[in-house]
Amino acid sequence: MKVIFFVIKKRQLKIGLVLLMSLLGVALHKPVGRLVYPFPYREEIEIRSEYAGVDPQLVAALIYVESKFDPKARSTKGARGLMQIMPETAAWVSAQKGLAFQVDDLDRPEVNIPLGVWYLGYLFREFNGDRVLALAAYNAGGEKVKAWLVSGAWTGRVDDLHRIPYLETRRYVAKIMRTYCFYRYLYAQPE
């Protein structure tokens, strides 16, 4: 009789542990998710995004993919900082905004974020608010994306990403869109 009682207790303990772990998982999934997908510089990103008309969670996803929030990040092609801005693009944006610009400023989040968000907002306006086209242009350049659309090489739709002529841009847009879903879920503003 003692053996049966022990088995029942052990089984109840296992069920209890599974239920407890499930409840903890439900309660802790967002905090754990936020460890994996952090949102540093959130206030600056939200302020700049609101001004530029861009979703701050999309900006966070872009920064996560581009630099993992490392302000000193460098690409092999010369892009710099959190938003991996090319110095030529940063100089153009600075001129549009009437700002002085030094290349080393791209390593400073307080310079990189406003320039990158302004540029992303510009691309949104260039591509009539189309998120997928703006992201492709952020990676490959606006003129390339326009040429792909005109030639029919790509329709510009997210379900047609496999037709983007540049493999890097294909992967880039897909990765940001996936990451954006996580950021929207983890950091959505309560309504």
CNS distance restraints for C-alpha pairs under 8 A (distance, minus, plus):
assign (resid   1 and name CA) (resid   5 and name CA) 6.40 0.50 0.50
assign (resid   2 and name CA) (resid   6 and name CA) 6.16 0.50 0.50
assign (resid   3 and name CA) (resid   7 and name CA) 6.24 0.50 0.50
assign (resid   4 and name CA) (resid   8 and name CA) 6.18 0.50 0.50
assign (resid   5 and name CA) (resid   9 and name CA) 6.15 0.50 0.50
assign (resid   6 and name CA) (resid  10 and name CA) 6.00 0.50 0.50
assign (resid   7 and name CA) (resid  11 and name CA) 6.03 0.50 0.50
assign (resid   8 and name CA) (resid  12 and name CA) 6.05 0.50 0.50
assign (resid   9 and name CA) (resid  13 and name CA) 6.03 0.50 0.50
assign (resid  10 and name CA) (resid  14 and name CA) 6.23 0.50 0.50
assign (resid  11 and name CA) (resid  15 and name CA) 6.20 0.50 0.50
assign (resid  12 and name CA) (resid  16 and name CA) 5.96 0.50 0.50
assign (resid  13 and name CA) (resid  17 and name CA) 6.05 0.50 0.50
assign (resid  14 and name CA) (resid  18 and name CA) 6.16 0.50 0.50
assign (resid  15 and name CA) (resid  19 and name CA) 6.15 0.50 0.50
assign (resid  16 and name CA) (resid  20 and name CA) 6.03 0.50 0.50
assign (resid  17 and name CA) (resid  21 and name CA) 5.97 0.50 0.50
assign (resid  18 and name CA) (resid  22 and name CA) 6.06 0.50 0.50
assign (resid  19 and name CA) (resid  23 and name CA) 6.16 0.50 0.50
assign (resid  20 and name CA) (resid  24 and name CA) 6.10 0.50 0.50
assign (resid  21 and name CA) (resid  25 and name CA) 5.96 0.50 0.50
assign (resid  22 and name CA) (resid  26 and name CA) 6.24 0.50 0.50
assign (resid  23 and name CA) (resid  27 and name CA) 6.11 0.50 0.50
assign (resid  24 and name CA) (resid  28 and name CA) 5.74 0.50 0.50
assign (resid  25 and name CA) (resid  29 and name CA) 5.49 0.50 0.50
assign (resid  28 and name CA) (resid  32 and name CA) 6.09 0.50 0.50
assign (resid  29 and name CA) (resid  33 and name CA) 5.87 0.50 0.50
assign (resid  30 and name CA) (resid  34 and name CA) 6.00 0.50 0.50
assign (resid  30 and name CA) (resid 186 and name CA) 5.91 0.50 0.50
assign (resid  31 and name CA) (resid  35 and name CA) 6.52 0.50 0.50
assign (resid  32 and name CA) (resid  36 and name CA) 6.69 0.50 0.50
assign (resid  33 and name CA) (resid  37 and name CA) 6.01 0.50 0.50
assign (resid  33 and name CA) (resid 186 and name CA) 6.93 0.50 0.50
assign (resid  34 and name CA) (resid  38 and name CA) 5.07 0.50 0.50
assign (resid  34 and name CA) (resid  39 and name CA) 7.60 0.50 0.50
assign (resid  34 and name CA) (resid 186 and name CA) 6.62 0.50 0.50
assign (resid  37 and name CA) (resid  64 and name CA) 7.63 0.50 0.50
assign (resid  37 and name CA) (resid 182 and name CA) 7.71 0.50 0.50
assign (resid  37 and name CA) (resid 183 and name CA) 7.19 0.50 0.50
assign (resid  39 and name CA) (resid  60 and name CA) 6.52 0.50 0.50
assign (resid  40 and name CA) (resid  69 and name CA) 7.26 0.50 0.50
assign (resid  41 and name CA) (resid  45 and name CA) 6.12 0.50 0.50
assign (resid  41 and name CA) (resid 109 and name CA) 7.99 0.50 0.50
assign (resid  42 and name CA) (resid  46 and name CA) 5.98 0.50 0.50
assign (resid  42 and name CA) (resid  60 and name CA) 7.98 0.50 0.50
assign (resid  43 and name CA) (resid  47 and name CA) 6.16 0.50 0.50
assign (resid  44 and name CA) (resid  48 and name CA) 6.12 0.50 0.50
assign (resid  44 and name CA) (resid 110 and name CA) 7.78 0.50 0.50
assign (resid  44 and name CA) (resid 113 and name CA) 7.55 0.50 0.50
assign (resid  45 and name CA) (resid  49 and name CA) 5.78 0.50 0.50
assign (resid  45 and name CA) (resid  56 and name CA) 6.05 0.50 0.50
assign (resid  45 and name CA) (resid  59 and name CA) 7.20 0.50 0.50
assign (resid  45 and name CA) (resid  60 and name CA) 7.56 0.50 0.50
assign (resid  45 and name CA) (resid 113 and name CA) 6.77 0.50 0.50
assign (resid  45 and name CA) (resid 114 and name CA) 7.96 0.50 0.50
assign (resid  45 and name CA) (resid 117 and name CA) 7.84 0.50 0.50
assign (resid  46 and name CA) (resid  50 and name CA) 6.03 0.50 0.50
assign (resid  46 and name CA) (resid  56 and name CA) 5.25 0.50 0.50
assign (resid  47 and name CA) (resid  51 and name CA) 6.47 0.50 0.50
assign (resid  48 and name CA) (resid  52 and name CA) 6.16 0.50 0.50
assign (resid  48 and name CA) (resid 113 and name CA) 7.64 0.50 0.50
assign (resid  48 and name CA) (resid 114 and name CA) 6.03 0.50 0.50
assign (resid  48 and name CA) (resid 117 and name CA) 6.48 0.50 0.50
assign (resid  48 and name CA) (resid 118 and name CA) 7.60 0.50 0.50
assign (resid  49 and name CA) (resid  53 and name CA) 5.79 0.50 0.50
assign (resid  49 and name CA) (resid  54 and name CA) 4.85 0.50 0.50
assign (resid  49 and name CA) (resid  55 and name CA) 6.14 0.50 0.50
assign (resid  49 and name CA) (resid  56 and name CA) 5.38 0.50 0.50
assign (resid  49 and name CA) (resid  59 and name CA) 7.57 0.50 0.50
assign (resid  49 and name CA) (resid 117 and name CA) 6.27 0.50 0.50
assign (resid  49 and name CA) (resid 118 and name CA) 7.98 0.50 0.50
assign (resid  49 and name CA) (resid 121 and name CA) 7.98 0.50 0.50
assign (resid  50 and name CA) (resid  54 and name CA) 6.27 0.50 0.50
assign (resid  50 and name CA) (resid  55 and name CA) 7.39 0.50 0.50
assign (resid  50 and name CA) (resid  56 and name CA) 7.51 0.50 0.50
assign (resid  52 and name CA) (resid 117 and name CA) 6.73 0.50 0.50
assign (resid  52 and name CA) (resid 118 and name CA) 5.76 0.50 0.50
assign (resid  52 and name CA) (resid 121 and name CA) 5.09 0.50 0.50
assign (resid  52 and name CA) (resid 122 and name CA) 7.88 0.50 0.50
assign (resid  53 and name CA) (resid 121 and name CA) 6.21 0.50 0.50
assign (resid  54 and name CA) (resid  58 and name CA) 7.48 0.50 0.50
assign (resid  54 and name CA) (resid  59 and name CA) 7.50 0.50 0.50
assign (resid  54 and name CA) (resid 117 and name CA) 7.61 0.50 0.50
assign (resid  54 and name CA) (resid 120 and name CA) 7.55 0.50 0.50
assign (resid  54 and name CA) (resid 121 and name CA) 5.93 0.50 0.50
assign (resid  54 and name CA) (resid 124 and name CA) 7.88 0.50 0.50
assign (resid  55 and name CA) (resid  59 and name CA) 6.57 0.50 0.50
assign (resid  56 and name CA) (resid  60 and name CA) 6.18 0.50 0.50
assign (resid  57 and name CA) (resid  61 and name CA) 6.11 0.50 0.50
assign (resid  57 and name CA) (resid 180 and name CA) 6.37 0.50 0.50
assign (resid  57 and name CA) (resid 183 and name CA) 5.46 0.50 0.50
assign (resid  57 and name CA) (resid 184 and name CA) 5.76 0.50 0.50
assign (resid  57 and name CA) (resid 187 and name CA) 7.23 0.50 0.50
assign (resid  57 and name CA) (resid 188 and name CA) 7.94 0.50 0.50
assign (resid  58 and name CA) (resid  62 and name CA) 6.11 0.50 0.50
assign (resid  58 and name CA) (resid 176 and name CA) 7.85 0.50 0.50
assign (resid  58 and name CA) (resid 180 and name CA) 5.40 0.50 0.50
assign (resid  58 and name CA) (resid 183 and name CA) 7.48 0.50 0.50
assign (resid  58 and name CA) (resid 184 and name CA) 7.88 0.50 0.50
assign (resid  59 and name CA) (resid  63 and name CA) 6.15 0.50 0.50
assign (resid  59 and name CA) (resid 117 and name CA) 7.16 0.50 0.50
assign (resid  60 and name CA) (resid  64 and name CA) 6.03 0.50 0.50
assign (resid  60 and name CA) (resid 180 and name CA) 7.74 0.50 0.50
assign (resid  60 and name CA) (resid 183 and name CA) 7.22 0.50 0.50
assign (resid  61 and name CA) (resid  65 and name CA) 6.18 0.50 0.50
assign (resid  61 and name CA) (resid 176 and name CA) 5.86 0.50 0.50
assign (resid  61 and name CA) (resid 177 and name CA) 7.90 0.50 0.50
assign (resid  61 and name CA) (resid 179 and name CA) 5.39 0.50 0.50
assign (resid  61 and name CA) (resid 180 and name CA) 5.00 0.50 0.50
assign (resid  61 and name CA) (resid 183 and name CA) 6.47 0.50 0.50
assign (resid  62 and name CA) (resid  66 and name CA) 5.91 0.50 0.50
assign (resid  62 and name CA) (resid  83 and name CA) 7.13 0.50 0.50
assign (resid  62 and name CA) (resid 176 and name CA) 5.84 0.50 0.50
assign (resid  62 and name CA) (resid 180 and name CA) 7.81 0.50 0.50
assign (resid  63 and name CA) (resid  67 and name CA) 5.67 0.50 0.50
assign (resid  63 and name CA) (resid  68 and name CA) 6.28 0.50 0.50
assign (resid  63 and name CA) (resid  69 and name CA) 5.99 0.50 0.50
assign (resid  63 and name CA) (resid  82 and name CA) 5.77 0.50 0.50
assign (resid  63 and name CA) (resid  83 and name CA) 5.22 0.50 0.50
assign (resid  63 and name CA) (resid  84 and name CA) 7.94 0.50 0.50
assign (resid  64 and name CA) (resid  68 and name CA) 4.15 0.50 0.50
assign (resid  64 and name CA) (resid  69 and name CA) 5.75 0.50 0.50
assign (resid  64 and name CA) (resid 179 and name CA) 7.98 0.50 0.50
assign (resid  65 and name CA) (resid 175 and name CA) 7.23 0.50 0.50
assign (resid  65 and name CA) (resid 176 and name CA) 6.37 0.50 0.50
assign (resid  65 and name CA) (resid 179 and name CA) 7.67 0.50 0.50
assign (resid  66 and name CA) (resid  82 and name CA) 6.99 0.50 0.50
assign (resid  66 and name CA) (resid  83 and name CA) 6.12 0.50 0.50
assign (resid  66 and name CA) (resid  84 and name CA) 6.09 0.50 0.50
assign (resid  67 and name CA) (resid  71 and name CA) 7.46 0.50 0.50
assign (resid  67 and name CA) (resid  73 and name CA) 5.78 0.50 0.50
assign (resid  67 and name CA) (resid  81 and name CA) 7.19 0.50 0.50
assign (resid  67 and name CA) (resid  82 and name CA) 5.40 0.50 0.50
assign (resid  67 and name CA) (resid  83 and name CA) 6.78 0.50 0.50
assign (resid  67 and name CA) (resid  84 and name CA) 6.88 0.50 0.50
assign (resid  68 and name CA) (resid  82 and name CA) 7.63 0.50 0.50
assign (resid  69 and name CA) (resid  82 and name CA) 5.52 0.50 0.50
assign (resid  70 and name CA) (resid  81 and name CA) 6.91 0.50 0.50
assign (resid  70 and name CA) (resid  82 and name CA) 5.75 0.50 0.50
assign (resid  71 and name CA) (resid  81 and name CA) 4.59 0.50 0.50
assign (resid  71 and name CA) (resid  82 and name CA) 4.68 0.50 0.50
assign (resid  71 and name CA) (resid 107 and name CA) 5.38 0.50 0.50
assign (resid  71 and name CA) (resid 108 and name CA) 6.45 0.50 0.50
assign (resid  71 and name CA) (resid 109 and name CA) 6.15 0.50 0.50
assign (resid  72 and name CA) (resid  80 and name CA) 6.95 0.50 0.50
assign (resid  72 and name CA) (resid  81 and name CA) 5.14 0.50 0.50
assign (resid  72 and name CA) (resid  82 and name CA) 7.21 0.50 0.50
assign (resid  72 and name CA) (resid 107 and name CA) 5.22 0.50 0.50
assign (resid  73 and name CA) (resid  80 and name CA) 5.80 0.50 0.50
assign (resid  73 and name CA) (resid  81 and name CA) 5.03 0.50 0.50
assign (resid  73 and name CA) (resid  82 and name CA) 6.59 0.50 0.50
assign (resid  73 and name CA) (resid  84 and name CA) 7.28 0.50 0.50
assign (resid  73 and name CA) (resid 107 and name CA) 7.82 0.50 0.50
assign (resid  74 and name CA) (resid  78 and name CA) 6.34 0.50 0.50
assign (resid  74 and name CA) (resid  79 and name CA) 5.72 0.50 0.50
assign (resid  74 and name CA) (resid  80 and name CA) 4.76 0.50 0.50
assign (resid  74 and name CA) (resid  81 and name CA) 6.55 0.50 0.50
assign (resid  74 and name CA) (resid  84 and name CA) 7.06 0.50 0.50
assign (resid  75 and name CA) (resid  79 and name CA) 5.12 0.50 0.50
assign (resid  75 and name CA) (resid  80 and name CA) 6.62 0.50 0.50
assign (resid  75 and name CA) (resid  84 and name CA) 7.25 0.50 0.50
assign (resid  78 and name CA) (resid  86 and name CA) 6.17 0.50 0.50
assign (resid  78 and name CA) (resid  87 and name CA) 7.57 0.50 0.50
assign (resid  79 and name CA) (resid  84 and name CA) 4.66 0.50 0.50
assign (resid  79 and name CA) (resid  85 and name CA) 4.83 0.50 0.50
assign (resid  79 and name CA) (resid  86 and name CA) 4.21 0.50 0.50
assign (resid  79 and name CA) (resid  87 and name CA) 6.79 0.50 0.50
assign (resid  80 and name CA) (resid  84 and name CA) 4.42 0.50 0.50
assign (resid  80 and name CA) (resid  85 and name CA) 5.28 0.50 0.50
assign (resid  80 and name CA) (resid  86 and name CA) 6.33 0.50 0.50
assign (resid  80 and name CA) (resid  87 and name CA) 7.50 0.50 0.50
assign (resid  80 and name CA) (resid 106 and name CA) 6.01 0.50 0.50
assign (resid  80 and name CA) (resid 107 and name CA) 6.64 0.50 0.50
assign (resid  81 and name CA) (resid  85 and name CA) 6.74 0.50 0.50
assign (resid  81 and name CA) (resid 106 and name CA) 5.43 0.50 0.50
assign (resid  81 and name CA) (resid 107 and name CA) 4.80 0.50 0.50
assign (resid  81 and name CA) (resid 108 and name CA) 7.22 0.50 0.50
assign (resid  81 and name CA) (resid 109 and name CA) 7.38 0.50 0.50
assign (resid  81 and name CA) (resid 112 and name CA) 6.41 0.50 0.50
assign (resid  82 and name CA) (resid 107 and name CA) 7.51 0.50 0.50
assign (resid  82 and name CA) (resid 109 and name CA) 6.73 0.50 0.50
assign (resid  82 and name CA) (resid 112 and name CA) 6.56 0.50 0.50
assign (resid  82 and name CA) (resid 113 and name CA) 7.16 0.50 0.50
assign (resid  83 and name CA) (resid 112 and name CA) 6.61 0.50 0.50
assign (resid  83 and name CA) (resid 113 and name CA) 6.76 0.50 0.50
assign (resid  83 and name CA) (resid 116 and name CA) 5.87 0.50 0.50
assign (resid  85 and name CA) (resid  89 and name CA) 6.57 0.50 0.50
assign (resid  85 and name CA) (resid  90 and name CA) 6.33 0.50 0.50
assign (resid  85 and name CA) (resid 106 and name CA) 7.46 0.50 0.50
assign (resid  85 and name CA) (resid 112 and name CA) 7.61 0.50 0.50
assign (resid  85 and name CA) (resid 116 and name CA) 6.64 0.50 0.50
assign (resid  86 and name CA) (resid  90 and name CA) 6.24 0.50 0.50
assign (resid  87 and name CA) (resid  91 and name CA) 6.07 0.50 0.50
assign (resid  87 and name CA) (resid 103 and name CA) 6.01 0.50 0.50
assign (resid  87 and name CA) (resid 106 and name CA) 7.83 0.50 0.50
assign (resid  88 and name CA) (resid  92 and name CA) 6.25 0.50 0.50
assign (resid  89 and name CA) (resid  93 and name CA) 6.13 0.50 0.50
assign (resid  90 and name CA) (resid  94 and name CA) 5.96 0.50 0.50
assign (resid  90 and name CA) (resid 101 and name CA) 7.73 0.50 0.50
assign (resid  90 and name CA) (resid 106 and name CA) 7.94 0.50 0.50
assign (resid  90 and name CA) (resid 115 and name CA) 6.51 0.50 0.50
assign (resid  90 and name CA) (resid 116 and name CA) 7.84 0.50 0.50
assign (resid  91 and name CA) (resid  95 and name CA) 6.15 0.50 0.50
assign (resid  91 and name CA) (resid 101 and name CA) 6.25 0.50 0.50
assign (resid  92 and name CA) (resid  96 and name CA) 6.25 0.50 0.50
assign (resid  93 and name CA) (resid  97 and name CA) 6.24 0.50 0.50
assign (resid  93 and name CA) (resid 115 and name CA) 6.46 0.50 0.50
assign (resid  93 and name CA) (resid 118 and name CA) 7.66 0.50 0.50
assign (resid  93 and name CA) (resid 119 and name CA) 6.70 0.50 0.50
assign (resid  94 and name CA) (resid  98 and name CA) 5.89 0.50 0.50
assign (resid  94 and name CA) (resid  99 and name CA) 4.85 0.50 0.50
assign (resid  94 and name CA) (resid 100 and name CA) 6.49 0.50 0.50
assign (resid  94 and name CA) (resid 101 and name CA) 6.24 0.50 0.50
assign (resid  94 and name CA) (resid 115 and name CA) 7.22 0.50 0.50
assign (resid  95 and name CA) (resid  99 and name CA) 5.96 0.50 0.50
assign (resid  95 and name CA) (resid 100 and name CA) 7.51 0.50 0.50
assign (resid 101 and name CA) (resid 105 and name CA) 7.09 0.50 0.50
assign (resid 102 and name CA) (resid 106 and name CA) 7.73 0.50 0.50
assign (resid 104 and name CA) (resid 108 and name CA) 7.81 0.50 0.50
assign (resid 105 and name CA) (resid 111 and name CA) 6.22 0.50 0.50
assign (resid 105 and name CA) (resid 112 and name CA) 7.25 0.50 0.50
assign (resid 106 and name CA) (resid 111 and name CA) 6.22 0.50 0.50
assign (resid 106 and name CA) (resid 112 and name CA) 5.01 0.50 0.50
assign (resid 107 and name CA) (resid 111 and name CA) 7.84 0.50 0.50
assign (resid 107 and name CA) (resid 112 and name CA) 6.81 0.50 0.50
assign (resid 108 and name CA) (resid 112 and name CA) 5.94 0.50 0.50
assign (resid 109 and name CA) (resid 113 and name CA) 5.57 0.50 0.50
assign (resid 110 and name CA) (resid 114 and name CA) 6.86 0.50 0.50
assign (resid 111 and name CA) (resid 115 and name CA) 6.34 0.50 0.50
assign (resid 112 and name CA) (resid 116 and name CA) 5.91 0.50 0.50
assign (resid 113 and name CA) (resid 117 and name CA) 5.85 0.50 0.50
assign (resid 114 and name CA) (resid 118 and name CA) 5.91 0.50 0.50
assign (resid 115 and name CA) (resid 119 and name CA) 6.14 0.50 0.50
assign (resid 116 and name CA) (resid 120 and name CA) 6.13 0.50 0.50
assign (resid 117 and name CA) (resid 121 and name CA) 6.06 0.50 0.50
assign (resid 118 and name CA) (resid 122 and name CA) 6.14 0.50 0.50
assign (resid 119 and name CA) (resid 123 and name CA) 6.27 0.50 0.50
assign (resid 120 and name CA) (resid 124 and name CA) 6.24 0.50 0.50
assign (resid 120 and name CA) (resid 134 and name CA) 6.96 0.50 0.50
assign (resid 120 and name CA) (resid 135 and name CA) 7.86 0.50 0.50
assign (resid 120 and name CA) (resid 138 and name CA) 6.86 0.50 0.50
assign (resid 121 and name CA) (resid 125 and name CA) 6.36 0.50 0.50
assign (resid 122 and name CA) (resid 126 and name CA) 6.18 0.50 0.50
assign (resid 123 and name CA) (resid 127 and name CA) 6.09 0.50 0.50
assign (resid 123 and name CA) (resid 134 and name CA) 5.12 0.50 0.50
assign (resid 123 and name CA) (resid 137 and name CA) 7.03 0.50 0.50
assign (resid 123 and name CA) (resid 138 and name CA) 7.32 0.50 0.50
assign (resid 123 and name CA) (resid 142 and name CA) 7.39 0.50 0.50
assign (resid 124 and name CA) (resid 128 and name CA) 5.96 0.50 0.50
assign (resid 124 and name CA) (resid 129 and name CA) 4.50 0.50 0.50
assign (resid 124 and name CA) (resid 130 and name CA) 6.21 0.50 0.50
assign (resid 124 and name CA) (resid 131 and name CA) 6.74 0.50 0.50
assign (resid 124 and name CA) (resid 133 and name CA) 7.95 0.50 0.50
assign (resid 124 and name CA) (resid 134 and name CA) 5.33 0.50 0.50
assign (resid 125 and name CA) (resid 129 and name CA) 5.69 0.50 0.50
assign (resid 126 and name CA) (resid 134 and name CA) 7.88 0.50 0.50
assign (resid 127 and name CA) (resid 133 and name CA) 6.34 0.50 0.50
assign (resid 127 and name CA) (resid 134 and name CA) 6.24 0.50 0.50
assign (resid 129 and name CA) (resid 134 and name CA) 7.61 0.50 0.50
assign (resid 130 and name CA) (resid 134 and name CA) 6.14 0.50 0.50
assign (resid 131 and name CA) (resid 135 and name CA) 6.13 0.50 0.50
assign (resid 132 and name CA) (resid 136 and name CA) 6.19 0.50 0.50
assign (resid 132 and name CA) (resid 156 and name CA) 7.01 0.50 0.50
assign (resid 132 and name CA) (resid 157 and name CA) 7.04 0.50 0.50
assign (resid 132 and name CA) (resid 158 and name CA) 6.31 0.50 0.50
assign (resid 132 and name CA) (resid 173 and name CA) 6.84 0.50 0.50
assign (resid 133 and name CA) (resid 137 and name CA) 6.07 0.50 0.50
assign (resid 133 and name CA) (resid 145 and name CA) 7.21 0.50 0.50
assign (resid 133 and name CA) (resid 156 and name CA) 6.02 0.50 0.50
assign (resid 133 and name CA) (resid 157 and name CA) 7.99 0.50 0.50
assign (resid 134 and name CA) (resid 138 and name CA) 6.08 0.50 0.50
assign (resid 134 and name CA) (resid 142 and name CA) 7.88 0.50 0.50
assign (resid 135 and name CA) (resid 139 and name CA) 6.47 0.50 0.50
assign (resid 135 and name CA) (resid 173 and name CA) 6.06 0.50 0.50
assign (resid 136 and name CA) (resid 140 and name CA) 5.96 0.50 0.50
assign (resid 136 and name CA) (resid 141 and name CA) 7.35 0.50 0.50
assign (resid 136 and name CA) (resid 142 and name CA) 7.90 0.50 0.50
assign (resid 136 and name CA) (resid 145 and name CA) 6.82 0.50 0.50
assign (resid 136 and name CA) (resid 169 and name CA) 6.05 0.50 0.50
assign (resid 136 and name CA) (resid 170 and name CA) 7.79 0.50 0.50
assign (resid 136 and name CA) (resid 172 and name CA) 7.68 0.50 0.50
assign (resid 136 and name CA) (resid 173 and name CA) 6.06 0.50 0.50
assign (resid 137 and name CA) (resid 141 and name CA) 4.33 0.50 0.50
assign (resid 137 and name CA) (resid 142 and name CA) 4.43 0.50 0.50
assign (resid 137 and name CA) (resid 143 and name CA) 7.71 0.50 0.50
assign (resid 137 and name CA) (resid 144 and name CA) 7.35 0.50 0.50
assign (resid 137 and name CA) (resid 145 and name CA) 5.82 0.50 0.50
assign (resid 138 and name CA) (resid 142 and name CA) 7.17 0.50 0.50
assign (resid 139 and name CA) (resid 169 and name CA) 6.11 0.50 0.50
assign (resid 139 and name CA) (resid 172 and name CA) 7.40 0.50 0.50
assign (resid 140 and name CA) (resid 144 and name CA) 6.36 0.50 0.50
assign (resid 140 and name CA) (resid 145 and name CA) 7.08 0.50 0.50
assign (resid 140 and name CA) (resid 169 and name CA) 6.37 0.50 0.50
assign (resid 141 and name CA) (resid 145 and name CA) 6.55 0.50 0.50
assign (resid 142 and name CA) (resid 146 and name CA) 6.18 0.50 0.50
assign (resid 143 and name CA) (resid 147 and name CA) 6.13 0.50 0.50
assign (resid 144 and name CA) (resid 148 and name CA) 6.24 0.50 0.50
assign (resid 145 and name CA) (resid 149 and name CA) 6.29 0.50 0.50
assign (resid 146 and name CA) (resid 150 and name CA) 6.16 0.50 0.50
assign (resid 147 and name CA) (resid 151 and name CA) 6.00 0.50 0.50
assign (resid 148 and name CA) (resid 152 and name CA) 5.96 0.50 0.50
assign (resid 148 and name CA) (resid 153 and name CA) 4.94 0.50 0.50
assign (resid 148 and name CA) (resid 154 and name CA) 5.51 0.50 0.50
assign (resid 148 and name CA) (resid 155 and name CA) 7.91 0.50 0.50
assign (resid 148 and name CA) (resid 164 and name CA) 7.69 0.50 0.50
assign (resid 148 and name CA) (resid 165 and name CA) 7.79 0.50 0.50
assign (resid 149 and name CA) (resid 153 and name CA) 6.31 0.50 0.50
assign (resid 149 and name CA) (resid 154 and name CA) 5.51 0.50 0.50
assign (resid 149 and name CA) (resid 155 and name CA) 5.86 0.50 0.50
assign (resid 149 and name CA) (resid 156 and name CA) 6.69 0.50 0.50
assign (resid 153 and name CA) (resid 163 and name CA) 6.54 0.50 0.50
assign (resid 153 and name CA) (resid 164 and name CA) 6.90 0.50 0.50
assign (resid 153 and name CA) (resid 165 and name CA) 7.05 0.50 0.50
assign (resid 154 and name CA) (resid 160 and name CA) 7.08 0.50 0.50
assign (resid 154 and name CA) (resid 161 and name CA) 7.63 0.50 0.50
assign (resid 154 and name CA) (resid 163 and name CA) 5.39 0.50 0.50
assign (resid 154 and name CA) (resid 164 and name CA) 5.56 0.50 0.50
assign (resid 154 and name CA) (resid 165 and name CA) 7.70 0.50 0.50
assign (resid 155 and name CA) (resid 160 and name CA) 6.78 0.50 0.50
assign (resid 156 and name CA) (resid 160 and name CA) 7.00 0.50 0.50
assign (resid 156 and name CA) (resid 161 and name CA) 7.54 0.50 0.50
assign (resid 157 and name CA) (resid 161 and name CA) 6.75 0.50 0.50
assign (resid 160 and name CA) (resid 164 and name CA) 7.73 0.50 0.50
assign (resid 161 and name CA) (resid 170 and name CA) 5.78 0.50 0.50
assign (resid 161 and name CA) (resid 173 and name CA) 7.96 0.50 0.50
assign (resid 161 and name CA) (resid 174 and name CA) 7.60 0.50 0.50
assign (resid 162 and name CA) (resid 170 and name CA) 6.50 0.50 0.50
assign (resid 164 and name CA) (resid 169 and name CA) 7.10 0.50 0.50
assign (resid 164 and name CA) (resid 170 and name CA) 5.77 0.50 0.50
assign (resid 165 and name CA) (resid 170 and name CA) 7.83 0.50 0.50
assign (resid 166 and name CA) (resid 170 and name CA) 6.29 0.50 0.50
assign (resid 167 and name CA) (resid 171 and name CA) 6.22 0.50 0.50
assign (resid 168 and name CA) (resid 172 and name CA) 5.95 0.50 0.50
assign (resid 169 and name CA) (resid 173 and name CA) 6.07 0.50 0.50
assign (resid 170 and name CA) (resid 174 and name CA) 6.31 0.50 0.50
assign (resid 171 and name CA) (resid 175 and name CA) 5.95 0.50 0.50
assign (resid 172 and name CA) (resid 176 and name CA) 6.18 0.50 0.50
assign (resid 173 and name CA) (resid 177 and name CA) 6.10 0.50 0.50
assign (resid 174 and name CA) (resid 178 and name CA) 6.24 0.50 0.50
assign (resid 175 and name CA) (resid 179 and name CA) 6.10 0.50 0.50
assign (resid 176 and name CA) (resid 180 and name CA) 5.79 0.50 0.50
assign (resid 177 and name CA) (resid 181 and name CA) 6.47 0.50 0.50
assign (resid 178 and name CA) (resid 182 and name CA) 6.90 0.50 0.50
assign (resid 179 and name CA) (resid 183 and name CA) 6.37 0.50 0.50
assign (resid 180 and name CA) (resid 184 and name CA) 6.00 0.50 0.50
assign (resid 181 and name CA) (resid 185 and name CA) 6.21 0.50 0.50
assign (resid 182 and name CA) (resid 186 and name CA) 6.00 0.50 0.50
assign (resid 183 and name CA) (resid 187 and name CA) 5.64 0.50 0.50
assign (resid 183 and name CA) (resid 188 and name CA) 7.50 0.50 0.50
assign (resid 184 and name CA) (resid 188 and name CA) 5.15 0.50 0.50
